[in-house]
Amino acid sequence: MANTPTTGAPTPSTAPERHAYGSPTAPVTVTEYGDLECPHCRAAAPVLRELVDTSDGQVRLVWRHFPLFEVHPHALTAALAAEAAGEHGRFWDLHDLCFADQAHLADPDLRRHALTLGLAPDSFAGAAAQRYAPAVESDYLAGLAAGVQGTPTLFVGSTRFRGRVELAALREAVAAAGA
């Protein structure tokens, strides 16, 4: 599969961008539909951060939850915990903790992550975390509408990116989106 964007694919939803990394005024947005238990998303994370960090404010990253709960048994609970962290402005911190410790995403682990972030663990797991389900479901449904089937799925602007998540290929896609 070539490392090039494709056109003609459905575009990502215009759902609220709750979790954005980078300049809010960046002219190019990379939207990632991801799963916090997905090893491929974990591998893509530092590449996407470097893309944003080295773009001089030209690129930002938006995360949308797409938990592959049939394959990753803790993906949904991790997404709910990430929403709880996001309510306190700590989404990216929990995102990083989940990727650093993907083997430990059960409820007790998510509560421990909350404590690591200095947050009250009660809303991070169990029944209390269900209040964040509508946000996760909204992202998931937007992903389905955009044709997302696996993770990570990336859109550079409104164009679906296909291929390996590599810095050079992403920079080419960003250049094309900015043209």
Secondary structure, DSSP 8 states (H G I E B T S, - for coil): --S-EESSS---------SEEE-TT-SEEEEEEE-TT-HHHHHHHHHHHHHHHTTTTSEEEEEEE---TTT-TTHHHHHHHHHHHHTTT-HHHHHHHHHHTTT--SHHHHHHHHHHTT--GGGGSGGGGGGGHHHHHHHHHHHHHTT--SSSEEEETTEEE-S---HHHHHHHHHHHH-
